[in-house]
Amino acid sequence: MSELDGTIRVLASRVRSEERLILDALTAAGAAHEYVDPRVLRTVLDAPAPSGRLVLNREISLVRARYAAHALEAVGCTVVNSFTSIDVCGDKWRTSAALVRSGVPTPRAALALTPEGGIEALRELGYPAVIKPKCGSWGRGVALLKDEETARIALELSTSGSTPDGQVVYLQEAVPKPERDIRVVVVGGRALGAVYRRSKAWRTNVARGAVVEPCPLSPALARVAVAATAAVGAEIAGVDMVEDADGAPTVLEVNGRTEFAGFQRALDGRVDVAATIVDHLLTKEVA
């Protein structure tokens, strides 16, 4: 990094376990850094570029994360992950489109602009299918649609908003996941490890009570996770996958602001995600 870019700014309105681990890793590495709460961030387009031009975006709010990345890039900062990747990862339809465009295995997906269009799309996808909020996390608003009757009810509930955006429907082919899915964390083009997320419930999100256990990181899992991360333009990501009966992975989602404290605990300290993120930042060329 150049002399002007020596301070790494960590952007987060909430310092969770992950941000604390990253800040500690920056301190341990002797890297100049600054914590920045995006709620007080101001960006004036014709103002001088800020001194800390490398920014790690850990903001939990998608809206703030997107606008902060865009604003900081507009005044010459390098943001990890970039605005483009946050924008893609924050929208499940755009993520699906990016994965398909890059040839990454992923379930069939459909977008409809009205509930009626959603029913027609489901007839093409077939049942069971999954309805998800375009922009959402932790499994909120995700439902398994077993037939057209349940689909009509779910579409009515999910599109009750009055805005045009609230009428847009994202659907994904349901793929078998026998009480588990897989999370692989990727940093700087390298898959660090994998964990199972197990639950008796259909949704296997940790936020929904799923248990995290170690999973062998096979070459196939690593290759697909790295390809998925590249497809959305991210440098740091948590890639959620399931395996088919032959063990071939398919990507459900790519999380551009991934949580990793549980992942790291499950791997019993064999992977230090925060230190790897810091290493990646310290070797990054700043424009």
N, C-alpha and C positions, 0 to 999 in steps of 0.2 A: 504494500500500500504506500501511497505517497505520504509525505509529511502532513499535508493538509487533511488527509483522510484518516488520521490516526485514531480518532475516537469512534467507537462502535456504539450506536444508539439502539437500545432495546425498547421497542414500542409495545406497551401493554397497559390497558386500563386496570387490569387485575393481575396481581402477582401471585400466580398459582405455584404449585410445586415445580412445574416445568420451568417457569420463568426464574424461580429462585435458584434452581440447579444451573441454569444458563448463566445467571449473574455470578454465581459462585465459581463456575468454570472460567469465566472471563477474568475474575480476580486471580484465580489460581494460575492462569496463563500469563498474568502480568499485562493484560491488554487494557488500554485506556477505554473506558466505557461509561455510558450514561443511561440511566433509566428515564424514559420519557412517557408520560401519561398522554395518550392521544386526545383526551378530552380537553386539554389545554393547548393543543397544537394549533399554531397559526401559520399559514403559508401565504406570503405575498409574492406574486409572480415576478415583480421587478426588484425584489430585495436581493441583497448579496446571498450567494449560496452559503448554507450553514457549514460550520467547520466539521461537524461529524457527518460525513457524507455516506457512510455505510450504515444502513439501518436494518436491523432484524425485526421483522414485523410479526409480533406475537399477539396482536390485538384480537380479543375474543369476539367482538362484535363484527359481523361481516361488513356491515355498512361502513363502520369506521375504518376497518382494515383496508377496504377497497379505496375509500377516498383518501386516507392517509398515504397509501402507497402511490396513488396517482399524483397527489399534491407534491409529495417529496421527490418523486421522479421528475416532475415538471420543473423543479428548481435545481436539478442536477444530482440528486442523491441516487445511490444504488440501493435498492430495497430487495431484501430476501424474505419471503418470496416476492417476486415482482407483482406489480399491479395486474398484468395480464394473467399470470398463473392464479392469483387469488380470485380474479374475476371468473376464470374458467372453473376452478375447483369449487367456487361458491354456488355454482349453478349446475345441477345434476344433468340437465339436458345438454349443456355445452360440454360437460365432462364426457358424457356418452359419445357425443359427436367427435370429440378429440380422440378418444380411444379407438373408435371405429376407423377414423381417418388414418390413424397410425398402425392399424392392423393388430391392436392389442385385444385379446379375447375378452369379451364383455357380453352380458345378456342383451338380447334385443330390447330396444327402448322405443318409445313413441311419445310424441308431443301433440297435444290437441289444444285448441284455443277456446273451446267451449265444453261443457259437460256432455252435450250431445256428440260432439266430435270424439270425446273420450270413450264413449260407448262403442262408436264405430272402430276406433283404434284398438280397443280391447278385443273386438271380434277378429281383428287381424292378428293380434298377438296371441290370443287364446288364453284360457283360464287354466290354472290360477295365474294371476299377475299381481304386481305390487304397485300401489300408488304411493308416491312420495312428494312432499313439498319440493318445489324446484330448489329452494334455498332453505336448508334446514340441517339440523345436526342432532346427535344423540338419540336418533330413532323417533323423534317427535313427529307425529302426523303420518307415520308410515303404517300402511295397512295391507294385509293380504286379501286379495279379492278372489273369492272362490267361484263366483258365478255372477251373472248379469244383475241379479237382484241385489246382492251385496254391493256390486259396483255402483249401481244407481244411488244407493244410500250414501256410500262413501263420497261419490262425486258431488252429491248435493251438499254434504257437509263441508267438503274441502274447497268448494268453489262458491261459498256463500258470501264472500267479499264482493263489494260493489265495484271495485276497480277492475279495469281490463286485465291487469296482471294477476289478480286473484282468480280469474276465470281460466287461466292457463293450467293445463293438466300434464303432469309428467308421469309416465307409466313405464314399468320395467317388467320384462318377462320374469316370472318366479323360477328360481333354480333351487334344487334340493340343497339344503344345508343341515345335515342331521345334528341338530343341537349345537352347532358350532360354525364359526367362520374364522378367518385368519387375518391378522394384521401384520403387515411387514413395514418397517420404518426404513426409509431411504434418505440418505444425506449425501449430497455431492456426487450423485451417480452411483452410489454403493448401497446395497441392501445390508443393513446392520444386523438384522435378526428377525425372527418371526414368533408370534404367539397365537395360540388358540384363544378364542373368546367363546366360552361355553355357557349355555343356558337352556333350561327346560322350556323357556318361552321361545316363541318364534323369532322375536327380535333379540339379537345377540349383542346389543350395545352394552358396554360397561356401565353407562349411565342408567341402564335398565336392570342392573344387577348381575350381568354376566360375570363369570369367573375367568380370570386370565391365567393361562398355563403356557409353559414353553412349547414351542413347535419346531421341529427340525427345519432349518432353512435349506430347502433343496435347491439345486441349480435352477429348476423350472420356476419355483416361487421367486427366487432372486431375479431371474431374467425378466419375468413378466412385471414384477413390481418396479424395476428400474425403467422398463419400457413405458409403463403407465405414467410414472413420474415425469419422464421426458415428454410424453405426449401432451401433458397439460402445461409444460414449460416450468415445472417446479424444481427447486433445488432441495427442498426439505418436504417430505410428505409421509403420511401414513396411508398405505394402500390396503383396502379391505377386499378380500378375495374369498372364494369358495373353490373347492376341488370337485371335479366330477368323479364318476365311478372309476375312471382310469387314473385319477390323480392329477389330471390336467387343471391348472388354475384358471379361473376367469375373474375379472375385476368387477366388483360391485360399485365401489366409490374410491375417489382419491381425496384425501383430506390435506389441504394445503397449510393448515395451522394445527398440526396434529398434537394431541396430548401423548405423552410418552412415559409418565412417571410409573403407571401400572405396568407398562411394557417392560420397563427397566427392572422393576422389582421382580417380575415373573422370571426374568432371565438371570436373576440372582447376582446382579452386578457384573455379569460377563460382558455386557454392552454398556458403554457410557455415552448415551445419546447427546447429552449436553456438551460434553468435552469434544465429541465429534463435530457438533455444530460449530463450536468455537474454532476448532482446527480448520474447518471449511471456510469460515469467515476470514480467518487470519491469512489464508492463502489466496483470497479472492482479489482479483484485479478490479479496482474501482475506476469507473470511466471519468 
